[in-house]
Amino acid sequence: MRTLFRGWEMPETGILALIKRLLPVTLLFSLFLLAAGCSELSEYDSSQVRTALNDSLTTTSESWDVEMKLMQDGRSRILIDGSYAISYQRKDEKFTKIDGPVYVQLFDSLGAVETEAWSKRAIYLEQDREFELYDSVRVHSAEDRQLYTEYLKWSQDTDRITSPDFVIIITPTDSIAGEGFDGLTDLSSYTITQPRGRVIVD
């Protein structure tokens, strides 16, 4: 026998037992809905939600057999070919990922090919005006200088190529390896921050 109300007793039947078990859950759920409906987000929380939603809004476009050309001072400066590209555009950034094989040509002021490069993938950062080459990067200049690394960045503003990674440079007369590269696009002048060795080529 269970006492439901003072002074009144009745046996706990199946229906009453079910109500007794469900009543706390139903009451708790109702209180939760009431609290959720009555409460409002603070201005800070609302701002955070808006920022997260804006950051997640991305426009994309895809293309195959890609050819990108960048102009500099009214002439073609760089041409990049890839097998596939996808461009992303958010409110504050725009970039294009290019899958390889990637092939790059840099032209001199007369329009001749100054430097060629190959890699497995690349990224063009439009706001920074930079190309980044990744994975098995190989550079070959018109003067038969070669560079090998896993990462290389070309800046359109400075017109230089740089890499913080390990690089190997081979010229007709010698070769040098080390970490931290900064040089001209034709590899005629460069600096290696941490050289590891130099070999004279016969």
C-alpha positions as CSV (number, residue, x, y, z in Angstrom):
1,M,0.0,0.0,0.0
2,R,1.3,3.5,-0.9
3,T,0.0,6.8,0.4
4,L,-0.6,9.2,-2.4
5,F,-2.5,11.8,-0.4
6,R,-2.7,12.1,3.3
7,G,-5.7,10.2,4.7
8,W,-6.3,8.3,1.4
9,E,-4.7,5.0,0.5
10,M,-5.0,2.8,-2.6
11,P,-3.1,0.0,-4.1
12,E,-0.4,0.9,-6.7
13,T,-1.7,-0.4,-10.0
14,G,0.2,-0.6,-13.3
15,I,-1.2,2.8,-14.5
16,L,-0.4,4.5,-11.2
17,A,3.1,3.0,-11.1
18,L,3.7,4.2,-14.7
19,I,2.5,7.8,-13.8
20,K,4.7,7.8,-10.8
21,R,7.8,6.9,-12.9
22,L,7.0,9.3,-15.7
23,L,6.0,12.3,-13.5
24,P,9.5,13.3,-12.4
25,V,10.9,13.0,-16.0
26,T,7.9,15.0,-17.5
27,L,8.3,17.7,-14.8
28,L,12.0,18.0,-15.4
29,F,11.5,18.2,-19.2
30,S,8.8,20.9,-18.8
31,L,11.1,22.9,-16.6
32,F,13.9,22.7,-19.1
33,L,11.7,23.9,-22.0
34,L,10.3,26.7,-19.9
35,A,13.8,27.8,-18.9
36,A,15.1,27.6,-22.5
37,G,12.1,29.5,-23.8
38,C,12.4,32.3,-21.3
39,S,16.2,32.7,-21.4
40,E,18.0,34.8,-23.9
41,L,21.6,34.7,-25.1
42,S,23.8,37.5,-23.8
43,E,25.1,40.0,-26.3
44,Y,28.6,38.4,-26.1
45,D,27.2,34.9,-26.7
46,S,25.1,36.2,-29.6
47,S,28.2,37.9,-31.1
48,Q,30.1,34.6,-30.8
49,V,27.3,32.7,-32.6
50,R,27.2,35.2,-35.4
51,T,31.0,35.1,-35.9
52,A,31.0,31.3,-36.0
53,L,28.2,31.3,-38.5
54,N,29.9,33.9,-40.7
55,D,33.2,32.0,-40.5
56,S,31.5,28.9,-41.6
57,L,29.9,30.5,-44.7
58,T,32.3,29.5,-47.5
59,T,31.9,29.8,-51.3
60,T,33.7,27.2,-53.4
61,S,34.3,26.6,-57.0
62,E,36.0,23.7,-58.8
63,S,37.8,23.4,-62.1
64,W,39.8,20.7,-63.9
65,D,42.9,21.1,-66.2
66,V,43.7,24.4,-64.5
67,E,45.8,27.2,-66.0
68,M,46.4,30.3,-63.9
69,K,48.3,33.3,-65.1
70,L,49.4,36.3,-63.0
71,M,50.3,39.6,-64.5
72,Q,52.9,42.0,-63.1
73,D,53.6,45.5,-64.5
74,G,51.4,44.8,-67.5
75,R,53.2,41.5,-68.5
76,S,52.8,37.8,-67.7
77,R,54.9,37.0,-64.7
78,I,53.8,33.5,-63.7
79,L,51.9,30.6,-65.2
80,I,50.7,27.7,-63.2
81,D,49.2,24.5,-64.5
82,G,47.5,21.8,-62.4
83,S,45.1,18.9,-62.9
84,Y,42.4,20.1,-60.4
85,A,41.7,23.3,-58.4
86,I,39.2,24.3,-55.8
87,S,38.8,27.9,-54.7
88,Y,37.5,28.9,-51.3
89,Q,36.1,32.4,-50.5
90,R,35.2,33.6,-47.1
91,K,34.5,37.1,-45.9
92,D,38.1,37.8,-45.1
93,E,40.1,35.4,-47.2
94,K,40.3,33.8,-50.6
95,F,42.6,31.0,-51.6
96,T,42.9,28.3,-54.3
97,K,44.2,24.7,-53.7
98,I,45.7,23.1,-56.8
99,D,46.4,19.4,-57.1
100,G,49.2,18.1,-59.3
101,P,51.1,17.4,-61.0
102,V,51.7,21.2,-60.7
103,Y,53.9,22.9,-63.3
104,V,55.0,26.6,-62.9
105,Q,56.7,29.0,-65.3
106,L,58.2,32.3,-64.3
107,F,58.8,34.8,-67.1
108,D,61.5,37.5,-67.2
109,S,60.9,41.1,-68.4
110,L,61.2,40.1,-72.1
111,G,58.7,37.2,-71.7
112,A,61.2,34.4,-71.8
113,V,61.0,31.5,-69.3
114,E,63.3,32.4,-66.5
115,T,62.5,29.6,-64.1
116,E,60.4,26.4,-64.1
117,A,59.1,24.5,-61.1
118,W,57.3,21.2,-60.4
119,S,55.4,20.0,-57.3
120,K,52.6,17.7,-56.3
121,R,50.3,20.4,-55.0
122,A,50.1,24.2,-54.6
123,I,48.1,26.9,-52.9
124,Y,47.6,30.4,-54.1
125,L,46.8,32.9,-51.3
126,E,45.1,35.8,-53.1
127,Q,45.2,38.4,-50.4
128,D,48.9,37.7,-49.6
129,R,49.7,37.4,-53.4
130,E,51.7,34.3,-52.7
131,F,52.1,30.8,-54.2
132,E,53.1,27.9,-52.0
133,L,54.4,24.7,-53.5
134,Y,54.3,21.4,-51.6
135,D,55.7,17.9,-51.8
136,S,58.7,17.0,-54.0
137,V,59.3,20.6,-55.2
138,R,61.9,21.0,-58.0
139,V,63.1,24.3,-59.5
140,H,65.1,24.6,-62.6
141,S,66.4,28.0,-63.8
142,A,67.4,29.0,-67.4
143,E,71.0,29.1,-66.2
144,D,70.9,25.4,-65.2
145,R,70.6,25.9,-61.5
146,Q,68.4,23.5,-59.6
147,L,66.7,23.5,-56.2
148,Y,65.1,20.6,-54.4
149,T,62.9,20.9,-51.3
150,E,59.5,19.9,-49.8
151,Y,58.1,23.4,-49.5
152,L,58.7,26.7,-51.4
153,K,56.9,30.1,-51.3
154,W,56.9,32.7,-54.1
155,S,55.9,36.2,-53.1
156,Q,54.5,38.4,-55.9
157,D,55.3,41.6,-53.9
158,T,59.0,40.8,-53.2
159,D,59.5,38.6,-56.3
160,R,61.6,36.2,-54.3
161,I,61.3,32.5,-53.3
162,T,61.8,31.3,-49.8
163,S,61.7,28.1,-47.7
164,P,62.3,27.4,-44.0
165,D,62.8,23.7,-44.9
166,F,65.8,21.7,-46.0
167,V,66.9,22.5,-49.5
168,I,69.5,21.3,-51.9
169,I,70.9,23.6,-54.6
170,I,72.9,22.3,-57.6
171,T,74.7,24.6,-60.0
172,P,77.0,23.8,-62.9
173,T,80.0,24.2,-60.6
174,D,78.9,23.1,-57.1
175,S,76.1,22.1,-54.8
176,I,75.1,23.1,-51.3
177,A,72.5,21.9,-48.8
178,G,71.0,23.4,-45.7
179,E,67.9,24.8,-44.0
180,G,66.3,28.2,-44.5
181,F,66.4,29.5,-48.1
182,D,65.9,33.0,-49.5
183,G,66.8,33.9,-53.0
184,L,66.0,35.4,-56.4
185,T,63.6,33.5,-58.6
186,D,66.3,32.6,-61.1
187,L,68.6,31.2,-58.3
188,S,71.4,33.6,-59.3
189,S,71.6,34.9,-55.8
190,Y,70.5,33.3,-52.6
191,T,71.1,32.8,-48.9
192,I,71.0,29.5,-46.9
193,T,70.6,30.2,-43.2
194,Q,72.0,26.9,-41.9
195,P,74.3,25.4,-44.6
196,R,75.3,21.8,-44.1
197,G,77.9,21.2,-46.7
198,R,79.2,22.2,-50.1
199,V,80.4,20.0,-52.9
200,I,82.5,21.1,-55.9
201,V,81.2,19.6,-59.1
202,D,83.8,18.6,-61.8
